[in-house]
């Protein structure tokens, strides 16, 4: 998982998060999917803010 790619950092983070979500969704029951989604969204926002260069910042 690379965060040091400049303007592509935000997109890469979202891509990785979605991949993780897909893998977990296959294993987790529905009750936990919402929790996984919340965690993934939180990670995306934090990383995008930390890198300072994300698709939403522009």
PQR file of N, CA, C, O and H, with PARSE charges and radii, in Angstrom:
ATOM      1  N   UNK A   1       0.845  -1.194   0.000 -0.4000 1.5000
ATOM      2  CA  UNK A   1       0.000   0.000   0.000 -0.0000 2.0000
ATOM      3  C   UNK A   1       0.875   1.236   0.000  0.5500 1.7000
ATOM      4  O   UNK A   1       1.504   1.559   1.008 -0.5500 1.4000
ATOM      5  N   UNK A   2       0.916   1.921  -1.117 -0.4000 1.5000
ATOM      6  CA  UNK A   2       1.776   3.098  -1.217 -0.0000 2.0000
ATOM      7  C   UNK A   2       0.936   4.365  -1.120  0.5500 1.7000
ATOM      8  O   UNK A   2      -0.050   4.522  -1.840 -0.5500 1.4000
ATOM      9  H   UNK A   2       0.405   1.658  -1.935  0.4000 1.0000
ATOM     10  N   UNK A   3       1.331   5.265  -0.226 -0.4000 1.5000
ATOM     11  CA  UNK A   3       0.614   6.532  -0.081 -0.0000 2.0000
ATOM     12  C   UNK A   3       1.430   7.659  -0.694  0.5500 1.7000
ATOM     13  O   UNK A   3       0.930   8.775  -0.832 -0.5500 1.4000
ATOM     14  H   UNK A   3       2.132   5.137   0.359  0.4000 1.0000
ATOM     15  N   UNK A   4       2.684   7.384  -1.065 -0.4000 1.5000
ATOM     16  CA  UNK A   4       3.572   8.440  -1.527 -0.0000 2.0000
ATOM     17  C   UNK A   4       3.580   8.509  -3.053  0.5500 1.7000
ATOM     18  O   UNK A   4       4.606   8.265  -3.688 -0.5500 1.4000
ATOM     19  H   UNK A   4       3.090   6.477  -0.953  0.4000 1.0000
ATOM     20  N   UNK A   5       2.425   8.844  -3.637 -0.4000 1.5000
ATOM     21  CA  UNK A   5       2.383   8.944  -5.088 -0.0000 2.0000
ATOM     22  C   UNK A   5       1.771  10.263  -5.546  0.5500 1.7000
ATOM     23  O   UNK A   5       1.222  10.361  -6.643 -0.5500 1.4000
ATOM     24  H   UNK A   5       1.591   9.043  -3.122  0.4000 1.0000
ATOM     25  N   UNK A   6       1.876  11.290  -4.675 -0.4000 1.5000
ATOM     26  CA  UNK A   6       1.428  12.620  -5.088 -0.0000 2.0000
ATOM     27  C   UNK A   6      -0.061  12.698  -5.336  0.5500 1.7000
ATOM     28  O   UNK A   6      -0.853  12.362  -4.456 -0.5500 1.4000
ATOM     29  H   UNK A   6       2.322  11.211  -3.784  0.4000 1.0000
ATOM     30  N   UNK A   7      -0.460  13.139  -6.531 -0.4000 1.5000
ATOM     31  CA  UNK A   7      -1.873  13.409  -6.814 -0.0000 2.0000
ATOM     32  C   UNK A   7      -2.674  12.117  -6.922  0.5500 1.7000
ATOM     33  O   UNK A   7      -3.903  12.151  -6.858 -0.5500 1.4000
ATOM     34  H   UNK A   7       0.183  13.412  -7.247  0.4000 1.0000
ATOM     35  N   UNK A   8      -2.000  10.976  -7.085 -0.4000 1.5000
ATOM     36  CA  UNK A   8      -2.724   9.715  -7.200 -0.0000 2.0000
ATOM     37  C   UNK A   8      -2.930   9.052  -5.838  0.5500 1.7000
ATOM     38  O   UNK A   8      -3.571   8.004  -5.748 -0.5500 1.4000
ATOM     39  H   UNK A   8      -1.002  10.948  -7.137  0.4000 1.0000
ATOM     40  N   UNK A   9      -2.387   9.661  -4.778 -0.4000 1.5000
ATOM     41  CA  UNK A   9      -2.446   9.021  -3.453 -0.0000 2.0000
ATOM     42  C   UNK A   9      -3.887   8.745  -3.052  0.5500 1.7000
ATOM     43  O   UNK A   9      -4.221   7.622  -2.675 -0.5500 1.4000
ATOM     44  H   UNK A   9      -1.866  10.511  -4.852  0.4000 1.0000
ATOM     45  N   UNK A  10      -4.752   9.768  -3.131 -0.4000 1.5000
ATOM     46  CA  UNK A  10      -6.138   9.592  -2.686 -0.0000 2.0000
ATOM     47  C   UNK A  10      -6.825   8.470  -3.455  0.5500 1.7000
ATOM     48  O   UNK A  10      -7.520   7.643  -2.863 -0.5500 1.4000
ATOM     49  H   UNK A  10      -4.480  10.681  -3.437  0.4000 1.0000
ATOM     50  N   UNK A  11      -6.633   8.439  -4.767 -0.4000 1.5000
ATOM     51  CA  UNK A  11      -7.299   7.424  -5.577 -0.0000 2.0000
ATOM     52  C   UNK A  11      -6.803   6.024  -5.211  0.5500 1.7000
ATOM     53  O   UNK A  11      -7.588   5.079  -5.124 -0.5500 1.4000
ATOM     54  H   UNK A  11      -6.069   9.110  -5.248  0.4000 1.0000
ATOM     55  N   UNK A  12      -5.483   5.905  -4.996 -0.4000 1.5000
ATOM     56  CA  UNK A  12      -4.944   4.587  -4.637 -0.0000 2.0000
ATOM     57  C   UNK A  12      -5.531   4.109  -3.319  0.5500 1.7000
ATOM     58  O   UNK A  12      -5.851   2.931  -3.164 -0.5500 1.4000
ATOM     59  H   UNK A  12      -4.846   6.673  -5.066  0.4000 1.0000
ATOM     60  N   UNK A  13      -5.672   5.033  -2.367 -0.4000 1.5000
ATOM     61  CA  UNK A  13      -6.199   4.651  -1.051 -0.0000 2.0000
ATOM     62  C   UNK A  13      -7.620   4.121  -1.217  0.5500 1.7000
ATOM     63  O   UNK A  13      -7.961   3.075  -0.665 -0.5500 1.4000
ATOM     64  H   UNK A  13      -5.413   5.990  -2.493  0.4000 1.0000
ATOM     65  N   UNK A  14      -8.445   4.837  -1.971 -0.4000 1.5000
ATOM     66  CA  UNK A  14      -9.830   4.400  -2.144 -0.0000 2.0000
ATOM     67  C   UNK A  14      -9.843   3.038  -2.833  0.5500 1.7000
ATOM     68  O   UNK A  14     -10.643   2.172  -2.479 -0.5500 1.4000
ATOM     69  H   UNK A  14      -8.168   5.687  -2.419  0.4000 1.0000
ATOM     70  N   UNK A  15      -8.963   2.845  -3.813 -0.4000 1.5000
ATOM     71  CA  UNK A  15      -8.924   1.576  -4.543 -0.0000 2.0000
ATOM     72  C   UNK A  15      -8.581   0.425  -3.597  0.5500 1.7000
ATOM     73  O   UNK A  15      -9.232  -0.619  -3.605 -0.5500 1.4000
ATOM     74  H   UNK A  15      -8.313   3.549  -4.100  0.4000 1.0000
ATOM     75  N   UNK A  16      -7.544   0.637  -2.783 -0.4000 1.5000
ATOM     76  CA  UNK A  16      -7.133  -0.416  -1.846 -0.0000 2.0000
ATOM     77  C   UNK A  16      -8.250  -0.696  -0.862  0.5500 1.7000
ATOM     78  O   UNK A  16      -8.535  -1.853  -0.554 -0.5500 1.4000
ATOM     79  H   UNK A  16      -7.015   1.486  -2.777  0.4000 1.0000
ATOM     80  N   UNK A  17      -8.890   0.366  -0.361 -0.4000 1.5000
ATOM     81  CA  UNK A  17      -9.959   0.187   0.629 -0.0000 2.0000
ATOM     82  C   UNK A  17     -11.092  -0.646   0.020  0.5500 1.7000
ATOM     83  O   UNK A  17     -11.615  -1.556   0.663 -0.5500 1.4000
ATOM     84  H   UNK A  17      -8.659   1.306  -0.611  0.4000 1.0000
ATOM     85  N   UNK A  18     -11.466  -0.329  -1.219 -0.4000 1.5000
ATOM     86  CA  UNK A  18     -12.565  -1.065  -1.841 -0.0000 2.0000
ATOM     87  C   UNK A  18     -12.170  -2.538  -1.990  0.5500 1.7000
ATOM     88  O   UNK A  18     -12.998  -3.427  -1.786 -0.5500 1.4000
ATOM     89  H   UNK A  18     -11.041   0.410  -1.741  0.4000 1.0000
ATOM     90  N   UNK A  19     -10.928  -2.793  -2.340 -0.4000 1.5000
ATOM     91  CA  UNK A  19     -10.486  -4.186  -2.457 -0.0000 2.0000
ATOM     92  C   UNK A  19     -10.642  -4.903  -1.125  0.5500 1.7000
ATOM     93  O   UNK A  19     -11.155  -6.021  -1.068 -0.5500 1.4000
ATOM     94  H   UNK A  19     -10.256  -2.071  -2.505  0.4000 1.0000
ATOM     95  N   UNK A  20     -10.197  -4.256  -0.055 -0.4000 1.5000
ATOM     96  CA  UNK A  20     -10.303  -4.873   1.265 -0.0000 2.0000
ATOM     97  C   UNK A  20     -11.764  -5.120   1.600  0.5500 1.7000
ATOM     98  O   UNK A  20     -12.125  -6.176   2.121 -0.5500 1.4000
ATOM     99  H   UNK A  20      -9.780  -3.348  -0.100  0.4000 1.0000
ATOM    100  N   UNK A  21     -12.614  -4.121   1.291 -0.4000 1.5000
ATOM    101  CA  UNK A  21     -14.043  -4.280   1.588 -0.0000 2.0000
ATOM    102  C   UNK A  21     -14.597  -5.519   0.885  0.5500 1.7000
ATOM    103  O   UNK A  21     -15.324  -6.304   1.493 -0.5500 1.4000
ATOM    104  H   UNK A  21     -12.321  -3.263   0.868  0.4000 1.0000
ATOM    105  N   UNK A  22     -14.260  -5.695  -0.375 -0.4000 1.5000
ATOM    106  CA  UNK A  22     -14.776  -6.850  -1.121 -0.0000 2.0000
ATOM    107  C   UNK A  22     -14.357  -8.151  -0.441  0.5500 1.7000
ATOM    108  O   UNK A  22     -15.175  -9.053  -0.259 -0.5500 1.4000
ATOM    109  H   UNK A  22     -13.669  -5.058  -0.869  0.4000 1.0000
ATOM    110  N   UNK A  23     -13.084  -8.244  -0.069 -0.4000 1.5000
ATOM    111  CA  UNK A  23     -12.598  -9.481   0.556 -0.0000 2.0000
ATOM    112  C   UNK A  23     -13.332  -9.725   1.864  0.5500 1.7000
ATOM    113  O   UNK A  23     -13.753 -10.848   2.142 -0.5500 1.4000
ATOM    114  H   UNK A  23     -12.420  -7.511  -0.217  0.4000 1.0000
ATOM    115  N   UNK A  24     -13.488  -8.679   2.668 -0.4000 1.5000
ATOM    116  CA  UNK A  24     -14.117  -8.862   3.980 -0.0000 2.0000
ATOM    117  C   UNK A  24     -15.597  -9.177   3.827  0.5500 1.7000
ATOM    118  O   UNK A  24     -16.138  -9.985   4.584 -0.5500 1.4000
ATOM    119  H   UNK A  24     -13.146  -7.767   2.442  0.4000 1.0000
ATOM    120  N   UNK A  25     -16.261  -8.551   2.858 -0.4000 1.5000
ATOM    121  CA  UNK A  25     -17.701  -8.760   2.690 -0.0000 2.0000
ATOM    122  C   UNK A  25     -17.996 -10.230   2.435  0.5500 1.7000
ATOM    123  O   UNK A  25     -19.029 -10.736   2.874 -0.5500 1.4000
ATOM    124  H   UNK A  25     -15.822  -7.895   2.244  0.4000 1.0000
ATOM    125  N   UNK A  26     -17.110 -10.921   1.734 -0.4000 1.5000
ATOM    126  CA  UNK A  26     -17.338 -12.339   1.458 -0.0000 2.0000
ATOM    127  C   UNK A  26     -17.317 -13.144   2.756  0.5500 1.7000
ATOM    128  O   UNK A  26     -18.013 -14.151   2.881 -0.5500 1.4000
ATOM    129  H   UNK A  26     -16.271 -10.510   1.376  0.4000 1.0000
ATOM    130  N   UNK A  27     -16.507 -12.690   3.728 -0.4000 1.5000
ATOM    131  CA  UNK A  27     -16.330 -13.477   4.943 -0.0000 2.0000
ATOM    132  C   UNK A  27     -17.267 -13.028   6.065  0.5500 1.7000
ATOM    133  O   UNK A  27     -17.685 -13.849   6.881 -0.5500 1.4000
ATOM    134  H   UNK A  27     -15.941 -11.872   3.626  0.4000 1.0000
ATOM    135  N   UNK A  28     -17.604 -11.729   6.115 -0.4000 1.5000
ATOM    136  CA  UNK A  28     -18.356 -11.205   7.249 -0.0000 2.0000
ATOM    137  C   UNK A  28     -19.854 -11.277   7.014  0.5500 1.7000
ATOM    138  O   UNK A  28     -20.299 -11.193   5.870 -0.5500 1.4000
ATOM    139  H   UNK A  28     -17.264 -11.062   5.452  0.4000 1.0000
ATOM    140  N   UNK A  29     -20.643 -11.429   8.070 -0.4000 1.5000
ATOM    141  CA  UNK A  29     -22.092 -11.342   7.979 -0.0000 2.0000
ATOM    142  C   UNK A  29     -22.541  -9.908   7.771  0.5500 1.7000
ATOM    143  O   UNK A  29     -21.740  -8.980   7.883 -0.5500 1.4000
ATOM    144  H   UNK A  29     -20.282 -11.497   9.000  0.4000 1.0000
ATOM    145  N   UNK A  30     -23.812  -9.725   7.469 -0.4000 1.5000
ATOM    146  CA  UNK A  30     -24.308  -8.390   7.122 -0.0000 2.0000
ATOM    147  C   UNK A  30     -24.146  -7.414   8.274  0.5500 1.7000
ATOM    148  O   UNK A  30     -23.903  -6.229   8.048 -0.5500 1.4000
ATOM    149  H   UNK A  30     -24.462 -10.479   7.377  0.4000 1.0000
ATOM    150  N   UNK A  31     -24.277  -7.890   9.504 -0.4000 1.5000
ATOM    151  CA  UNK A  31     -24.235  -6.989  10.657 -0.0000 2.0000
ATOM    152  C   UNK A  31     -22.885  -6.276  10.761  0.5500 1.7000
ATOM    153  O   UNK A  31     -22.807  -5.159  11.272 -0.5500 1.4000
ATOM    154  H   UNK A  31     -24.474  -8.853   9.688  0.4000 1.0000
ATOM    155  N   UNK A  32     -21.827  -6.924  10.275 -0.4000 1.5000
ATOM    156  CA  UNK A  32     -20.499  -6.324  10.403 -0.0000 2.0000
ATOM    157  C   UNK A  32     -20.114  -5.504   9.173  0.5500 1.7000
ATOM    158  O   UNK A  32     -19.153  -4.735   9.216 -0.5500 1.4000
ATOM    159  H   UNK A  32     -21.890  -7.831   9.860  0.4000 1.0000
ATOM    160  N   UNK A  33     -20.850  -5.661   8.091 -0.4000 1.5000
ATOM    161  CA  UNK A  33     -20.477  -4.934   6.869 -0.0000 2.0000
ATOM    162  C   UNK A  33     -20.502  -3.437   7.098  0.5500 1.7000
ATOM    163  O   UNK A  33     -19.612  -2.723   6.636 -0.5500 1.4000
ATOM    164  H   UNK A  33     -21.630  -6.286   8.056  0.4000 1.0000
ATOM    165  N   UNK A  34     -21.518  -2.949   7.813 -0.4000 1.5000
ATOM    166  CA  UNK A  34     -21.623  -1.511   8.050 -0.0000 2.0000
ATOM    167  C   UNK A  34     -20.403  -1.013   8.825  0.5500 1.7000
ATOM    168  O   UNK A  34     -19.891   0.072   8.551 -0.5500 1.4000
ATOM    169  H   UNK A  34     -22.240  -3.529   8.189  0.4000 1.0000
ATOM    170  N   UNK A  35     -19.943  -1.805   9.788 -0.4000 1.5000
ATOM    171  CA  UNK A  35     -18.777  -1.401  10.581 -0.0000 2.0000
ATOM    172  C   UNK A  35     -17.551  -1.327   9.676  0.5500 1.7000
ATOM    173  O   UNK A  35     -16.767  -0.381   9.755 -0.5500 1.4000
ATOM    174  H   UNK A  35     -20.359  -2.687  10.010  0.4000 1.0000
ATOM    175  N   UNK A  36     -17.394  -2.328   8.821 -0.4000 1.5000
ATOM    176  CA  UNK A  36     -16.243  -2.336   7.908 -0.0000 2.0000
ATOM    177  C   UNK A  36     -16.288  -1.106   7.008  0.5500 1.7000
ATOM    178  O   UNK A  36     -15.272  -0.448   6.781 -0.5500 1.4000
ATOM    179  H   UNK A  36     -18.031  -3.096   8.757  0.4000 1.0000
ATOM    180  N   UNK A  37     -17.482  -0.807   6.499 -0.4000 1.5000
ATOM    181  CA  UNK A  37     -17.616   0.363   5.623 -0.0000 2.0000
ATOM    182  C   UNK A  37     -17.182   1.626   6.359  0.5500 1.7000
ATOM    183  O   UNK A  37     -16.435   2.442   5.819 -0.5500 1.4000
ATOM    184  H   UNK A  37     -18.307  -1.341   6.683  0.4000 1.0000
ATOM    185  N   UNK A  38     -17.656   1.781   7.601 -0.4000 1.5000
ATOM    186  CA  UNK A  38     -17.330   2.983   8.374 -0.0000 2.0000
ATOM    187  C   UNK A  38     -15.816   3.091   8.559  0.5500 1.7000
ATOM    188  O   UNK A  38     -15.245   4.170   8.401 -0.5500 1.4000
ATOM    189  H   UNK A  38     -18.263   1.118   8.039  0.4000 1.0000
ATOM    190  N   UNK A  39     -15.170   1.980   8.892 -0.4000 1.5000
ATOM    191  CA  UNK A  39     -13.728   2.015   9.088 -0.0000 2.0000
ATOM    192  C   UNK A  39     -13.024   2.389   7.790  0.5500 1.7000
ATOM    193  O   UNK A  39     -12.110   3.215   7.789 -0.5500 1.4000
ATOM    194  H   UNK A  39     -15.634   1.103   9.020  0.4000 1.0000
ATOM    195  N   UNK A  40     -13.448   1.782   6.689 -0.4000 1.5000
ATOM    196  CA  UNK A  40     -12.802   2.058   5.409 -0.0000 2.0000
ATOM    197  C   UNK A  40     -12.956   3.538   5.048  0.5500 1.7000
ATOM    198  O   UNK A  40     -11.995   4.175   4.615 -0.5500 1.4000
ATOM    199  H   UNK A  40     -14.190   1.111   6.690  0.4000 1.0000
ATOM    200  N   UNK A  41     -14.162   4.085   5.225 -0.4000 1.5000
ATOM    201  CA  UNK A  41     -14.386   5.492   4.889 -0.0000 2.0000
ATOM    202  C   UNK A  41     -13.509   6.375   5.764  0.5500 1.7000
ATOM    203  O   UNK A  41     -12.923   7.344   5.280 -0.5500 1.4000
ATOM    204  H   UNK A  41     -14.943   3.568   5.576  0.4000 1.0000
ATOM    205  N   UNK A  42     -13.417   6.047   7.044 -0.4000 1.5000
ATOM    206  CA  UNK A  42     -12.572   6.834   7.944 -0.0000 2.0000
ATOM    207  C   UNK A  42     -11.131   6.816   7.492  0.5500 1.7000
ATOM    208  O   UNK A  42     -10.460   7.848   7.502 -0.5500 1.4000
ATOM    209  H   UNK A  42     -13.893   5.260   7.436  0.4000 1.0000
ATOM    210  N   UNK A  43     -10.645   5.642   7.092 -0.4000 1.5000
ATOM    211  CA  UNK A  43      -9.261   5.546   6.616 -0.0000 2.0000
ATOM    212  C   UNK A  43      -9.068   6.427   5.399  0.5500 1.7000
ATOM    213  O   UNK A  43      -8.087   7.165   5.313 -0.5500 1.4000
ATOM    214  H   UNK A  43     -11.190   4.803   7.084  0.4000 1.0000
ATOM    215  N   UNK A  44     -10.000   6.354   4.452 -0.4000 1.5000
ATOM    216  CA  UNK A  44      -9.854   7.149   3.223 -0.0000 2.0000
ATOM    217  C   UNK A  44      -9.709   8.618   3.573  0.5500 1.7000
ATOM    218  O   UNK A  44      -8.801   9.293   3.088 -0.5500 1.4000
ATOM    219  H   UNK A  44     -10.797   5.754   4.522  0.4000 1.0000
ATOM    220  N   UNK A  45     -10.605   9.112   4.415 -0.4000 1.5000
ATOM    221  CA  UNK A  45     -10.578  10.546   4.736 -0.0000 2.0000
ATOM    222  C   UNK A  45      -9.281  10.911   5.417  0.5500 1.7000
ATOM    223  O   UNK A  45      -8.652  11.908   5.062 -0.5500 1.4000
ATOM    224  H   UNK A  45     -11.343   8.564   4.809  0.4000 1.0000
ATOM    225  N   UNK A  46      -8.867  10.112   6.400 -0.4000 1.5000
ATOM    226  CA  UNK A  46      -7.639  10.434   7.135 -0.0000 2.0000
ATOM    227  C   UNK A  46      -6.444  10.480   6.192  0.5500 1.7000
ATOM    228  O   UNK A  46      -5.660  11.429   6.218 -0.5500 1.4000
ATOM    229  H   UNK A  46      -9.377   9.302   6.689  0.4000 1.0000
ATOM    230  N   UNK A  47      -6.309   9.451   5.359 -0.4000 1.5000
ATOM    231  CA  UNK A  47      -5.150   9.386   4.470 -0.0000 2.0000
ATOM    232  C   UNK A  47      -5.174  10.529   3.464  0.5500 1.7000
ATOM    233  O   UNK A  47      -4.143  11.138   3.180 -0.5500 1.4000
ATOM    234  H   UNK A  47      -6.946   8.680   5.338  0.4000 1.0000
ATOM    235  N   UNK A  48      -6.355  10.816   2.929 -0.4000 1.5000
ATOM    236  CA  UNK A  48      -6.440  11.891   1.944 -0.0000 2.0000
ATOM    237  C   UNK A  48      -6.027  13.213   2.573  0.5500 1.7000
ATOM    238  O   UNK A  48      -5.315  14.006   1.957 -0.5500 1.4000
ATOM    239  H   UNK A  48      -7.192  10.321   3.160  0.4000 1.0000
ATOM    240  N   UNK A  49      -6.480  13.448   3.811 -0.4000 1.5000
ATOM    241  CA  UNK A  49      -6.126  14.693   4.491 -0.0000 2.0000
ATOM    242  C   UNK A  49      -4.628  14.696   4.803  0.5500 1.7000
ATOM    243  O   UNK A  49      -3.961  15.719   4.651 -0.5500 1.4000
ATOM    244  H   UNK A  49      -7.058  12.803   4.311  0.4000 1.0000
ATOM    245  N   UNK A  50      -4.100  13.545   5.240 -0.4000 1.5000
ATOM    246  CA  UNK A  50      -2.701  13.468   5.638 -0.0000 2.0000
ATOM    247  C   UNK A  50      -1.791  13.761   4.439  0.5500 1.7000
ATOM    248  O   UNK A  50      -0.828  14.519   4.556 -0.5500 1.4000
ATOM    249  H   UNK A  50      -4.642  12.713   5.363  0.4000 1.0000
ATOM    250  N   UNK A  51      -2.102  13.160   3.288 -0.4000 1.5000
ATOM    251  CA  UNK A  51      -1.264  13.375   2.109 -0.0000 2.0000
ATOM    252  C   UNK A  51      -1.443  14.802   1.592  0.5500 1.7000
ATOM    253  O   UNK A  51      -0.534  15.371   0.988 -0.5500 1.4000
ATOM    254  H   UNK A  51      -2.884  12.545   3.193  0.4000 1.0000
ATOM    255  N   UNK A  52      -2.626  15.375   1.834 -0.4000 1.5000
ATOM    256  CA  UNK A  52      -2.872  16.741   1.388 -0.0000 2.0000
ATOM    257  C   UNK A  52      -3.199  16.799  -0.095  0.5500 1.7000
ATOM    258  O   UNK A  52      -3.489  17.876  -0.616 -0.5500 1.4000
ATOM    259  H   UNK A  52      -3.365  14.913   2.324  0.4000 1.0000
ATOM    260  N   UNK A  53      -3.158  15.663  -0.787 -0.4000 1.5000
ATOM    261  CA  UNK A  53      -3.464  15.677  -2.220 -0.0000 2.0000
ATOM    262  C   UNK A  53      -4.427  14.531  -2.517  0.5500 1.7000
ATOM    263  O   UNK A  53      -4.022  13.375  -2.633 -0.5500 1.4000
ATOM    264  H   UNK A  53      -2.922  14.789  -0.364  0.4000 1.0000
ATOM    265  N   UNK A  54      -5.714  14.875  -2.638 -0.4000 1.5000
ATOM    266  CA  UNK A  54      -6.705  13.854  -2.927 -0.0000 2.0000
ATOM    267  C   UNK A  54      -7.656  14.336  -4.004  0.5500 1.7000
ATOM    268  O   UNK A  54      -7.666  15.524  -4.325 -0.5500 1.4000
ATOM    269  H   UNK A  54      -6.043  15.815  -2.543  0.4000 1.0000
ATOM    270  N   UNK A  55      -8.455  13.445  -4.571 -0.4000 1.5000
ATOM    271  CA  UNK A  55      -9.398  13.844  -5.625 -0.0000 2.0000
ATOM    272  C   UNK A  55     -10.403  14.876  -5.121  0.5500 1.7000
ATOM    273  O   UNK A  55     -10.887  15.701  -5.896 -0.5500 1.4000
ATOM    274  H   UNK A  55      -8.447  12.479  -4.310  0.4000 1.0000
ATOM    275  N   UNK A  56     -10.725  14.830  -3.797 -0.4000 1.5000
ATOM    276  CA  UNK A  56     -11.731  15.766  -3.277 -0.0000 2.0000
ATOM    277  C   UNK A  56     -11.121  17.118  -2.939  0.5500 1.7000
ATOM    278  O   UNK A  56     -11.825  18.127  -2.903 -0.5500 1.4000
ATOM    279  H   UNK A  56     -10.332  14.159  -3.169  0.4000 1.0000
ATOM    280  N   UNK A  57      -9.800  17.144  -2.688 -0.4000 1.5000
ATOM    281  CA  UNK A  57      -9.166  18.423  -2.348 -0.0000 2.0000
ATOM    282  C   UNK A  57      -9.156  19.351  -3.557  0.5500 1.7000
ATOM    283  O   UNK A  57      -9.233  20.571  -3.411 -0.5500 1.4000
ATOM    284  H   UNK A  57      -9.228  16.324  -2.717  0.4000 1.0000
ATOM    285  N   UNK A  58      -9.060  18.771  -4.747 -0.4000 1.5000
ATOM    286  CA  UNK A  58      -9.054  19.603  -5.955 -0.0000 2.0000
ATOM    287  C   UNK A  58     -10.475  19.793  -6.426  0.5500 1.7000
ATOM    288  O   UNK A  58     -10.707  20.464  -7.432 -0.5500 1.4000
ATOM    289  H   UNK A  58      -8.997  17.780  -4.865  0.4000 1.0000
TER
END
